[in-house]
Amino acid sequence: MKTMLTFSSLVLVGILVAATAQAQQTKNIVDTAVAAGSFTTLAKALTAADLVPTLQGPGPFTVFAPTDAAFAKLPAGTVENLLKPENKDKLRRILTYHVVPGTVRAADVVKLQSAKAVSGDTITIKVADGKVNVDAANVTQTDIQASNGVIHVIDSVILPKGL
């Protein structure tokens, strides 16, 4: 008995294979950051602030993600102090200051002068000589795709006014 595949069944098989490959390749924002290996401090902070479930959720989100080196620029003891349970609200505000609702790709970021963060604060965006700054941080890598948004890597931790 011969098995006969029709054009429509081949198309369906192709769609299913492509969807499976995409699902396997695309991780949410948290999993993408963890897999990169240079965001361990950010991952610890997100855990301490109980923000992991949110950033693993449907989104979409745009995250200006500080690297471990960015966190290392903070004064000695700052990160350890922020990770304490009694500083959870302050940590949440700092971390949500790095998150913008929606997907804002690099091509869109360069057209902005500011963005409203999830924290409710406004992030200042400047473009000069082909370089993008968010507050005092330089954007060093852009458009890292995740299943629920996009990540832009920054070289400093940005802080909302008043902290």
Protein Blocks (a to p, Z undefined) as FASTA:
>chain_A
ZZdddfklmmmmmmmmmmmmmmmmpccfklmmmmnopammmmmmmmmnopmmmmmmnmja
ddddddfklmmmpcghklmmmmpmklmmmmmmmmmmmpcedjddfklmmmpcbdcdfkop
acddddeehiacehjbccfbghiacfkbccdddfbdcddehZZ
